[in-house]
Amino acid sequence: MGPRTRSLLAAAAVLVACQLVPLPARAQGRFEAFQNRAAQVFDVVVLRPLGLCQAAVGAALFVPAAVVTAPGGKDAVEEAWEMFVVVPAKNVFQRPLGDF
């Protein structure tokens, strides 16, 4: 093997090594994209319907909660409104998909 062949083999080995180095980073990016899609599917199939049920039940429970908190004043009723109605509605309708 001549010096030219050795230098070509060394250059080829360096190029192959450079191509192998970023593979874990590319695989990590693909895995994160898969996780993001899986989280979005789980959110749409499981969490959003449960959140919609939670919003409906919270709206129904707000009425007795408002009666109980009414002696505490307007601020107490607004706090009950926020906890029973606004937070579940935001979780269902405004939260980005896959963002828990």
Jmol script that loads the backbone (N, CA, C; Angstrom):
load data "model"
ATOM      1  N   MET A   1       0.836  -1.159   0.000  1.00  0.00           N
ATOM      2  CA  MET A   1       0.000   0.000   0.000  1.00  0.00           C
ATOM      3  C   MET A   1       0.890   1.234   0.000  1.00  0.00           C
ATOM      4  N   GLY A   2       0.601   2.103  -0.953  1.00  0.00           N
ATOM      5  CA  GLY A   2       1.416   3.293  -1.098  1.00  0.00           C
ATOM      6  C   GLY A   2       0.941   4.416  -0.182  1.00  0.00           C
ATOM      7  N   PRO A   3       1.737   5.492  -0.124  1.00  0.00           N
ATOM      8  CA  PRO A   3       1.389   6.603   0.761  1.00  0.00           C
ATOM      9  C   PRO A   3       0.091   7.291   0.324  1.00  0.00           C
ATOM     10  N   ARG A   4      -0.146   7.318  -0.980  1.00  0.00           N
ATOM     11  CA  ARG A   4      -1.382   7.952  -1.464  1.00  0.00           C
ATOM     12  C   ARG A   4      -2.617   7.143  -1.024  1.00  0.00           C
ATOM     13  N   THR A   5      -2.537   5.828  -1.101  1.00  0.00           N
ATOM     14  CA  THR A   5      -3.641   4.961  -0.699  1.00  0.00           C
ATOM     15  C   THR A   5      -3.899   5.091   0.801  1.00  0.00           C
ATOM     16  N   ARG A   6      -2.807   5.173   1.580  1.00  0.00           N
ATOM     17  CA  ARG A   6      -2.965   5.341   3.019  1.00  0.00           C
ATOM     18  C   ARG A   6      -3.636   6.665   3.356  1.00  0.00           C
ATOM     19  N   SER A   7      -3.246   7.711   2.678  1.00  0.00           N
ATOM     20  CA  SER A   7      -3.851   9.014   2.961  1.00  0.00           C
ATOM     21  C   SER A   7      -5.320   9.032   2.537  1.00  0.00           C
ATOM     22  N   LEU A   8      -5.677   8.341   1.430  1.00  0.00           N
ATOM     23  CA  LEU A   8      -7.079   8.253   1.016  1.00  0.00           C
ATOM     24  C   LEU A   8      -7.894   7.454   2.026  1.00  0.00           C
ATOM     25  N   LEU A   9      -7.310   6.354   2.524  1.00  0.00           N
ATOM     26  CA  LEU A   9      -7.992   5.555   3.543  1.00  0.00           C
ATOM     27  C   LEU A   9      -8.162   6.345   4.842  1.00  0.00           C
ATOM     28  N   ALA A  10      -7.164   7.110   5.209  1.00  0.00           N
ATOM     29  CA  ALA A  10      -7.259   7.929   6.421  1.00  0.00           C
ATOM     30  C   ALA A  10      -8.336   9.001   6.254  1.00  0.00           C
ATOM     31  N   ALA A  11      -8.383   9.628   5.079  1.00  0.00           N
ATOM     32  CA  ALA A  11      -9.406  10.639   4.816  1.00  0.00           C
ATOM     33  C   ALA A  11     -10.795  10.013   4.836  1.00  0.00           C
ATOM     34  N   ALA A  12     -10.922   8.829   4.258  1.00  0.00           N
ATOM     35  CA  ALA A  12     -12.210   8.135   4.271  1.00  0.00           C
ATOM     36  C   ALA A  12     -12.613   7.776   5.699  1.00  0.00           C
ATOM     37  N   ALA A  13     -11.661   7.335   6.510  1.00  0.00           N
ATOM     38  CA  ALA A  13     -11.955   6.992   7.899  1.00  0.00           C
ATOM     39  C   ALA A  13     -12.406   8.224   8.683  1.00  0.00           C
ATOM     40  N   VAL A  14     -11.765   9.360   8.425  1.00  0.00           N
ATOM     41  CA  VAL A  14     -12.160  10.601   9.099  1.00  0.00           C
ATOM     42  C   VAL A  14     -13.579  11.003   8.680  1.00  0.00           C
ATOM     43  N   LEU A  15     -13.905  10.893   7.396  1.00  0.00           N
ATOM     44  CA  LEU A  15     -15.248  11.244   6.920  1.00  0.00           C
ATOM     45  C   LEU A  15     -16.308  10.324   7.527  1.00  0.00           C
ATOM     46  N   VAL A  16     -16.006   9.040   7.607  1.00  0.00           N
ATOM     47  CA  VAL A  16     -16.952   8.106   8.209  1.00  0.00           C
ATOM     48  C   VAL A  16     -17.131   8.420   9.690  1.00  0.00           C
ATOM     49  N   ALA A  17     -16.068   8.728  10.389  1.00  0.00           N
ATOM     50  CA  ALA A  17     -16.153   9.059  11.805  1.00  0.00           C
ATOM     51  C   ALA A  17     -16.973  10.333  12.018  1.00  0.00           C
ATOM     52  N   CYS A  18     -16.808  11.298  11.134  1.00  0.00           N
ATOM     53  CA  CYS A  18     -17.579  12.546  11.244  1.00  0.00           C
ATOM     54  C   CYS A  18     -19.069  12.305  11.001  1.00  0.00           C
ATOM     55  N   GLN A  19     -19.393  11.354  10.165  1.00  0.00           N
ATOM     56  CA  GLN A  19     -20.806  11.049   9.915  1.00  0.00           C
ATOM     57  C   GLN A  19     -21.429  10.293  11.084  1.00  0.00           C
ATOM     58  N   LEU A  20     -20.643   9.529  11.819  1.00  0.00           N
ATOM     59  CA  LEU A  20     -21.176   8.748  12.925  1.00  0.00           C
ATOM     60  C   LEU A  20     -21.407   9.576  14.182  1.00  0.00           C
ATOM     61  N   VAL A  21     -20.690  10.651  14.344  1.00  0.00           N
ATOM     62  CA  VAL A  21     -20.782  11.451  15.559  1.00  0.00           C
ATOM     63  C   VAL A  21     -22.173  12.063  15.748  1.00  0.00           C
ATOM     64  N   PRO A  22     -22.799  12.700  14.738  1.00  0.00           N
ATOM     65  CA  PRO A  22     -24.093  13.335  15.004  1.00  0.00           C
ATOM     66  C   PRO A  22     -25.282  12.374  15.044  1.00  0.00           C
ATOM     67  N   LEU A  23     -25.099  11.084  14.842  1.00  0.00           N
ATOM     68  CA  LEU A  23     -26.217  10.148  14.850  1.00  0.00           C
ATOM     69  C   LEU A  23     -27.006  10.144  16.153  1.00  0.00           C
ATOM     70  N   PRO A  24     -26.370  10.135  17.311  1.00  0.00           N
ATOM     71  CA  PRO A  24     -27.164  10.181  18.536  1.00  0.00           C
ATOM     72  C   PRO A  24     -28.007  11.452  18.637  1.00  0.00           C
ATOM     73  N   ALA A  25     -27.492  12.571  18.165  1.00  0.00           N
ATOM     74  CA  ALA A  25     -28.253  13.819  18.213  1.00  0.00           C
ATOM     75  C   ALA A  25     -29.473  13.729  17.298  1.00  0.00           C
ATOM     76  N   ARG A  26     -29.298  13.153  16.110  1.00  0.00           N
ATOM     77  CA  ARG A  26     -30.437  12.997  15.199  1.00  0.00           C
ATOM     78  C   ARG A  26     -31.462  12.033  15.772  1.00  0.00           C
ATOM     79  N   ALA A  27     -30.982  10.950  16.378  1.00  0.00           N
ATOM     80  CA  ALA A  27     -31.898   9.986  16.976  1.00  0.00           C
ATOM     81  C   ALA A  27     -32.650  10.619  18.145  1.00  0.00           C
ATOM     82  N   GLN A  28     -31.964  11.441  18.924  1.00  0.00           N
ATOM     83  CA  GLN A  28     -32.610  12.120  20.045  1.00  0.00           C
ATOM     84  C   GLN A  28     -33.701  13.058  19.534  1.00  0.00           C
ATOM     85  N   GLY A  29     -33.438  13.766  18.453  1.00  0.00           N
ATOM     86  CA  GLY A  29     -34.434  14.661  17.876  1.00  0.00           C
ATOM     87  C   GLY A  29     -35.655  13.905  17.383  1.00  0.00           C
ATOM     88  N   ARG A  30     -35.448  12.772  16.762  1.00  0.00           N
ATOM     89  CA  ARG A  30     -36.574  11.954  16.300  1.00  0.00           C
ATOM     90  C   ARG A  30     -37.376  11.403  17.478  1.00  0.00           C
ATOM     91  N   PHE A  31     -36.674  10.988  18.536  1.00  0.00           N
ATOM     92  CA  PHE A  31     -37.357  10.465  19.717  1.00  0.00           C
ATOM     93  C   PHE A  31     -38.192  11.556  20.382  1.00  0.00           C
ATOM     94  N   GLU A  32     -37.650  12.765  20.469  1.00  0.00           N
ATOM     95  CA  GLU A  32     -38.408  13.870  21.061  1.00  0.00           C
ATOM     96  C   GLU A  32     -39.627  14.206  20.212  1.00  0.00           C
ATOM     97  N   ALA A  33     -39.501  14.151  18.896  1.00  0.00           N
ATOM     98  CA  ALA A  33     -40.644  14.404  18.021  1.00  0.00           C
ATOM     99  C   ALA A  33     -41.699  13.318  18.218  1.00  0.00           C
ATOM    100  N   PHE A  34     -41.266  12.073  18.370  1.00  0.00           N
ATOM    101  CA  PHE A  34     -42.208  10.978  18.626  1.00  0.00           C
ATOM    102  C   PHE A  34     -42.907  11.173  19.962  1.00  0.00           C
ATOM    103  N   GLN A  35     -42.152  11.551  20.986  1.00  0.00           N
ATOM    104  CA  GLN A  35     -42.749  11.788  22.298  1.00  0.00           C
ATOM    105  C   GLN A  35     -43.770  12.913  22.228  1.00  0.00           C
ATOM    106  N   ASN A  36     -43.452  13.966  21.477  1.00  0.00           N
ATOM    107  CA  ASN A  36     -44.365  15.091  21.349  1.00  0.00           C
ATOM    108  C   ASN A  36     -45.658  14.653  20.669  1.00  0.00           C
ATOM    109  N   ARG A  37     -45.551  13.875  19.596  1.00  0.00           N
ATOM    110  CA  ARG A  37     -46.752  13.390  18.913  1.00  0.00           C
ATOM    111  C   ARG A  37     -47.559  12.464  19.810  1.00  0.00           C
ATOM    112  N   ALA A  38     -46.882  11.593  20.540  1.00  0.00           N
ATOM    113  CA  ALA A  38     -47.581  10.680  21.449  1.00  0.00           C
ATOM    114  C   ALA A  38     -48.295  11.462  22.546  1.00  0.00           C
ATOM    115  N   ALA A  39     -47.656  12.500  23.056  1.00  0.00           N
ATOM    116  CA  ALA A  39     -48.294  13.334  24.078  1.00  0.00           C
ATOM    117  C   ALA A  39     -49.520  14.041  23.516  1.00  0.00           C
ATOM    118  N   GLN A  40     -49.431  14.500  22.277  1.00  0.00           N
ATOM    119  CA  GLN A  40     -50.572  15.171  21.660  1.00  0.00           C
ATOM    120  C   GLN A  40     -51.729  14.198  21.453  1.00  0.00           C
ATOM    121  N   VAL A  41     -51.440  12.991  21.010  1.00  0.00           N
ATOM    122  CA  VAL A  41     -52.496  11.993  20.805  1.00  0.00           C
ATOM    123  C   VAL A  41     -53.137  11.644  22.137  1.00  0.00           C
ATOM    124  N   PHE A  42     -52.338  11.430  23.167  1.00  0.00           N
ATOM    125  CA  PHE A  42     -52.871  11.137  24.497  1.00  0.00           C
ATOM    126  C   PHE A  42     -53.737  12.295  24.999  1.00  0.00           C
ATOM    127  N   ASP A  43     -53.294  13.504  24.718  1.00  0.00           N
ATOM    128  CA  ASP A  43     -54.055  14.683  25.128  1.00  0.00           C
ATOM    129  C   ASP A  43     -55.419  14.720  24.444  1.00  0.00           C
ATOM    130  N   VAL A  44     -55.449  14.461  23.131  1.00  0.00           N
ATOM    131  CA  VAL A  44     -56.712  14.527  22.383  1.00  0.00           C
ATOM    132  C   VAL A  44     -57.640  13.368  22.748  1.00  0.00           C
ATOM    133  N   VAL A  45     -57.083  12.184  22.890  1.00  0.00           N
ATOM    134  CA  VAL A  45     -57.922  10.996  23.091  1.00  0.00           C
ATOM    135  C   VAL A  45     -58.381  10.843  24.545  1.00  0.00           C
ATOM    136  N   VAL A  46     -57.528  11.186  25.499  1.00  0.00           N
ATOM    137  CA  VAL A  46     -57.854  10.915  26.901  1.00  0.00           C
ATOM    138  C   VAL A  46     -58.119  12.195  27.698  1.00  0.00           C
ATOM    139  N   LEU A  47     -57.157  13.109  27.685  1.00  0.00           N
ATOM    140  CA  LEU A  47     -57.238  14.233  28.606  1.00  0.00           C
ATOM    141  C   LEU A  47     -58.279  15.278  28.235  1.00  0.00           C
ATOM    142  N   ARG A  48     -58.446  15.586  26.957  1.00  0.00           N
ATOM    143  CA  ARG A  48     -59.440  16.592  26.578  1.00  0.00           C
ATOM    144  C   ARG A  48     -60.868  16.144  26.902  1.00  0.00           C
ATOM    145  N   PRO A  49     -61.258  14.893  26.588  1.00  0.00           N
ATOM    146  CA  PRO A  49     -62.609  14.474  27.000  1.00  0.00           C
ATOM    147  C   PRO A  49     -62.806  14.493  28.522  1.00  0.00           C
ATOM    148  N   LEU A  50     -61.780  14.067  29.262  1.00  0.00           N
ATOM    149  CA  LEU A  50     -61.883  14.143  30.722  1.00  0.00           C
ATOM    150  C   LEU A  50     -61.968  15.587  31.194  1.00  0.00           C
ATOM    151  N   GLY A  51     -61.214  16.459  30.557  1.00  0.00           N
ATOM    152  CA  GLY A  51     -61.269  17.877  30.905  1.00  0.00           C
ATOM    153  C   GLY A  51     -62.617  18.490  30.584  1.00  0.00           C
ATOM    154  N   LEU A  52     -63.232  18.048  29.498  1.00  0.00           N
ATOM    155  CA  LEU A  52     -64.565  18.535  29.154  1.00  0.00           C
ATOM    156  C   LEU A  52     -65.580  18.088  30.206  1.00  0.00           C
ATOM    157  N   CYS A  53     -65.460  16.855  30.666  1.00  0.00           N
ATOM    158  CA  CYS A  53     -66.325  16.377  31.756  1.00  0.00           C
ATOM    159  C   CYS A  53     -66.063  17.178  33.029  1.00  0.00           C
ATOM    160  N   GLN A  54     -64.817  17.454  33.302  1.00  0.00           N
ATOM    161  CA  GLN A  54     -64.468  18.237  34.481  1.00  0.00           C
ATOM    162  C   GLN A  54     -65.050  19.644  34.386  1.00  0.00           C
ATOM    163  N   ALA A  55     -65.025  20.248  33.212  1.00  0.00           N
ATOM    164  CA  ALA A  55     -65.592  21.579  33.034  1.00  0.00           C
ATOM    165  C   ALA A  55     -67.100  21.561  33.237  1.00  0.00           C
ATOM    166  N   ALA A  56     -67.774  20.533  32.727  1.00  0.00           N
ATOM    167  CA  ALA A  56     -69.231  20.438  32.891  1.00  0.00           C
ATOM    168  C   ALA A  56     -69.609  20.221  34.354  1.00  0.00           C
ATOM    169  N   VAL A  57     -68.898  19.331  35.033  1.00  0.00           N
ATOM    170  CA  VAL A  57     -69.175  19.080  36.448  1.00  0.00           C
ATOM    171  C   VAL A  57     -68.834  20.310  37.279  1.00  0.00           C
ATOM    172  N   GLY A  58     -67.745  20.978  36.943  1.00  0.00           N
ATOM    173  CA  GLY A  58     -67.377  22.199  37.660  1.00  0.00           C
ATOM    174  C   GLY A  58     -68.407  23.291  37.503  1.00  0.00           C
ATOM    175  N   ALA A  59     -68.962  23.424  36.292  1.00  0.00           N
ATOM    176  CA  ALA A  59     -70.015  24.420  36.080  1.00  0.00           C
ATOM    177  C   ALA A  59     -71.253  24.079  36.897  1.00  0.00           C
ATOM    178  N   ALA A  60     -71.578  22.791  36.992  1.00  0.00           N
ATOM    179  CA  ALA A  60     -72.736  22.382  37.788  1.00  0.00           C
ATOM    180  C   ALA A  60     -72.478  22.586  39.279  1.00  0.00           C
ATOM    181  N   LEU A  61     -71.268  22.326  39.727  1.00  0.00           N
ATOM    182  CA  LEU A  61     -70.946  22.488  41.151  1.00  0.00           C
ATOM    183  C   LEU A  61     -70.721  23.941  41.541  1.00  0.00           C
ATOM    184  N   PHE A  62     -70.538  24.802  40.548  1.00  0.00           N
ATOM    185  CA  PHE A  62     -70.339  26.213  40.875  1.00  0.00           C
ATOM    186  C   PHE A  62     -71.568  26.814  41.544  1.00  0.00           C
ATOM    187  N   VAL A  63     -72.752  26.382  41.124  1.00  0.00           N
ATOM    188  CA  VAL A  63     -73.984  26.959  41.673  1.00  0.00           C
ATOM    189  C   VAL A  63     -74.053  26.756  43.187  1.00  0.00           C
ATOM    190  N   PRO A  64     -73.920  25.529  43.712  1.00  0.00           N
ATOM    191  CA  PRO A  64     -73.928  25.408  45.176  1.00  0.00           C
ATOM    192  C   PRO A  64     -72.715  26.066  45.837  1.00  0.00           C
ATOM    193  N   ALA A  65     -71.582  26.060  45.145  1.00  0.00           N
ATOM    194  CA  ALA A  65     -70.396  26.711  45.707  1.00  0.00           C
ATOM    195  C   ALA A  65     -70.610  28.215  45.808  1.00  0.00           C
ATOM    196  N   ALA A  66     -71.286  28.789  44.823  1.00  0.00           N
ATOM    197  CA  ALA A  66     -71.571  30.219  44.872  1.00  0.00           C
ATOM    198  C   ALA A  66     -72.510  30.545  46.026  1.00  0.00           C
ATOM    199  N   VAL A  67     -73.482  29.677  46.276  1.00  0.00           N
ATOM    200  CA  VAL A  67     -74.408  29.891  47.392  1.00  0.00           C
ATOM    201  C   VAL A  67     -73.654  29.842  48.718  1.00  0.00           C
ATOM    202  N   VAL A  68     -72.739  28.890  48.839  1.00  0.00           N
ATOM    203  CA  VAL A  68     -71.975  28.737  50.082  1.00  0.00           C
ATOM    204  C   VAL A  68     -70.994  29.886  50.269  1.00  0.00           C
ATOM    205  N   THR A  69     -70.379  30.363  49.190  1.00  0.00           N
ATOM    206  CA  THR A  69     -69.365  31.410  49.311  1.00  0.00           C
ATOM    207  C   THR A  69     -69.945  32.812  49.234  1.00  0.00           C
ATOM    208  N   ALA A  70     -71.221  32.953  48.911  1.00  0.00           N
ATOM    209  CA  ALA A  70     -71.825  34.286  48.780  1.00  0.00           C
ATOM    210  C   ALA A  70     -71.703  35.130  50.047  1.00  0.00           C
ATOM    211  N   PRO A  71     -71.847  34.563  51.237  1.00  0.00           N
ATOM    212  CA  PRO A  71     -71.678  35.415  52.429  1.00  0.00           C
ATOM    213  C   PRO A  71     -70.268  36.005  52.553  1.00  0.00           C
ATOM    214  N   GLY A  72     -69.298  35.396  51.871  1.00  0.00           N
ATOM    215  CA  GLY A  72     -67.925  35.907  51.905  1.00  0.00           C
ATOM    216  C   GLY A  72     -67.713  37.107  51.004  1.00  0.00           C
ATOM    217  N   GLY A  73     -68.695  37.431  50.181  1.00  0.00           N
ATOM    218  CA  GLY A  73     -68.586  38.601  49.313  1.00  0.00           C
ATOM    219  C   GLY A  73     -68.283  38.226  47.876  1.00  0.00           C
ATOM    220  N   LYS A  74     -68.182  39.279  47.076  1.00  0.00           N
ATOM    221  CA  LYS A  74     -67.979  39.111  45.633  1.00  0.00           C
ATOM    222  C   LYS A  74     -66.656  38.405  45.316  1.00  0.00           C
ATOM    223  N   ASP A  75     -65.618  38.714  46.075  1.00  0.00           N
ATOM    224  CA  ASP A  75     -64.311  38.094  45.819  1.00  0.00           C
ATOM    225  C   ASP A  75     -64.355  36.582  46.016  1.00  0.00           C
ATOM    226  N   ALA A  76     -65.080  36.130  47.004  1.00  0.00           N
ATOM    227  CA  ALA A  76     -65.177  34.691  47.257  1.00  0.00           C
ATOM    228  C   ALA A  76     -65.928  33.989  46.135  1.00  0.00           C
ATOM    229  N   VAL A  77     -66.976  34.608  45.617  1.00  0.00           N
ATOM    230  CA  VAL A  77     -67.725  34.022  44.505  1.00  0.00           C
ATOM    231  C   VAL A  77     -66.865  33.998  43.248  1.00  0.00           C
ATOM    232  N   GLU A  78     -66.112  35.078  43.011  1.00  0.00           N
ATOM    233  CA  GLU A  78     -65.209  35.107  41.843  1.00  0.00           C
ATOM    234  C   GLU A  78     -64.127  34.045  41.949  1.00  0.00           C
ATOM    235  N   GLU A  79     -63.637  33.798  43.157  1.00  0.00           N
ATOM    236  CA  GLU A  79     -62.631  32.750  43.351  1.00  0.00           C
ATOM    237  C   GLU A  79     -63.225  31.371  43.061  1.00  0.00           C
ATOM    238  N   ALA A  80     -64.460  31.153  43.497  1.00  0.00           N
ATOM    239  CA  ALA A  80     -65.132  29.886  43.205  1.00  0.00           C
ATOM    240  C   ALA A  80     -65.359  29.744  41.703  1.00  0.00           C
ATOM    241  N   TRP A  81     -65.757  30.816  41.033  1.00  0.00           N
ATOM    242  CA  TRP A  81     -65.949  30.808  39.583  1.00  0.00           C
ATOM    243  C   TRP A  81     -64.651  30.421  38.885  1.00  0.00           C
ATOM    244  N   GLU A  82     -63.575  31.038  39.334  1.00  0.00           N
ATOM    245  CA  GLU A  82     -62.256  30.760  38.738  1.00  0.00           C
ATOM    246  C   GLU A  82     -61.891  29.281  38.910  1.00  0.00           C
ATOM    247  N   MET A  83     -62.078  28.764  40.105  1.00  0.00           N
ATOM    248  CA  MET A  83     -61.659  27.385  40.392  1.00  0.00           C
ATOM    249  C   MET A  83     -62.561  26.353  39.719  1.00  0.00           C
ATOM    250  N   PHE A  84     -63.852  26.571  39.719  1.00  0.00           N
ATOM    251  CA  PHE A  84     -64.784  25.565  39.213  1.00  0.00           C
ATOM    252  C   PHE A  84     -65.019  25.654  37.709  1.00  0.00           C
ATOM    253  N   VAL A  85     -64.924  26.841  37.124  1.00  0.00           N
ATOM    254  CA  VAL A  85     -65.316  27.006  35.722  1.00  0.00           C
ATOM    255  C   VAL A  85     -64.154  27.430  34.838  1.00  0.00           C
ATOM    256  N   VAL A  86     -63.435  28.468  35.222  1.00  0.00           N
ATOM    257  CA  VAL A  86     -62.434  29.062  34.328  1.00  0.00           C
ATOM    258  C   VAL A  86     -61.227  28.145  34.136  1.00  0.00           C
ATOM    259  N   VAL A  87     -60.679  27.609  35.206  1.00  0.00           N
ATOM    260  CA  VAL A  87     -59.481  26.762  35.090  1.00  0.00           C
ATOM    261  C   VAL A  87     -59.751  25.508  34.252  1.00  0.00           C
ATOM    262  N   PRO A  88     -60.838  24.763  34.499  1.00  0.00           N
ATOM    263  CA  PRO A  88     -61.098  23.602  33.630  1.00  0.00           C
ATOM    264  C   PRO A  88     -61.358  23.992  32.176  1.00  0.00           C
ATOM    265  N   ALA A  89     -62.045  25.097  31.954  1.00  0.00           N
ATOM    266  CA  ALA A  89     -62.312  25.530  30.575  1.00  0.00           C
ATOM    267  C   ALA A  89     -61.019  25.905  29.868  1.00  0.00           C
ATOM    268  N   LYS A  90     -60.108  26.571  30.556  1.00  0.00           N
ATOM    269  CA  LYS A  90     -58.818  26.916  29.939  1.00  0.00           C
ATOM    270  C   LYS A  90     -58.019  25.653  29.614  1.00  0.00           C
ATOM    271  N   ASN A  91     -58.076  24.667  30.511  1.00  0.00           N
ATOM    272  CA  ASN A  91     -57.359  23.418  30.247  1.00  0.00           C
ATOM    273  C   ASN A  91     -57.893  22.701  29.014  1.00  0.00           C
ATOM    274  N   VAL A  92     -59.184  22.808  28.765  1.00  0.00           N
ATOM    275  CA  VAL A  92     -59.779  22.113  27.625  1.00  0.00           C
ATOM    276  C   VAL A  92     -59.622  22.915  26.343  1.00  0.00           C
ATOM    277  N   PHE A  93     -59.884  24.210  26.382  1.00  0.00           N
ATOM    278  CA  PHE A  93     -60.009  24.980  25.153  1.00  0.00           C
ATOM    279  C   PHE A  93     -58.817  25.855  24.806  1.00  0.00           C
ATOM    280  N   GLN A  94     -57.952  26.206  25.749  1.00  0.00           N
ATOM    281  CA  GLN A  94     -56.860  27.120  25.447  1.00  0.00           C
ATOM    282  C   GLN A  94     -55.473  26.519  25.563  1.00  0.00           C
ATOM    283  N   ARG A  95     -55.323  25.467  26.326  1.00  0.00           N
ATOM    284  CA  ARG A  95     -53.997  24.862  26.520  1.00  0.00           C
ATOM    285  C   ARG A  95     -53.517  24.231  25.229  1.00  0.00           C
ATOM    286  N   PRO A  96     -52.259  24.457  24.851  1.00  0.00           N
ATOM    287  CA  PRO A  96     -51.735  23.825  23.629  1.00  0.00           C
ATOM    288  C   PRO A  96     -51.712  22.294  23.760  1.00  0.00           C
ATOM    289  N   LEU A  97     -51.882  21.623  22.632  1.00  0.00           N
ATOM    290  CA  LEU A  97     -51.885  20.163  22.637  1.00  0.00           C
ATOM    291  C   LEU A  97     -50.549  19.613  23.127  1.00  0.00           C
ATOM    292  N   GLY A  98     -50.615  18.639  23.996  1.00  0.00           N
ATOM    293  CA  GLY A  98     -49.411  17.986  24.489  1.00  0.00           C
ATOM    294  C   GLY A  98     -48.679  18.763  25.552  1.00  0.00           C
ATOM    295  N   ASP A  99     -49.199  19.904  25.974  1.00  0.00           N
ATOM    296  CA  ASP A  99     -48.563  20.723  27.004  1.00  0.00           C
ATOM    297  C   ASP A  99     -49.297  20.476  28.311  1.00  0.00           C
ATOM    298  N   PHE A 100     -48.680  19.704  29.196  1.00  0.00           N
ATOM    299  CA  PHE A 100     -49.370  19.333  30.432  1.00  0.00           C
ATOM    300  C   PHE A 100     -48.954  20.253  31.526  1.00  0.00           C
TER     301      PHE A 100
END
end "model"
wireframe off; spacefill off
backbone 0.3
color backbone group
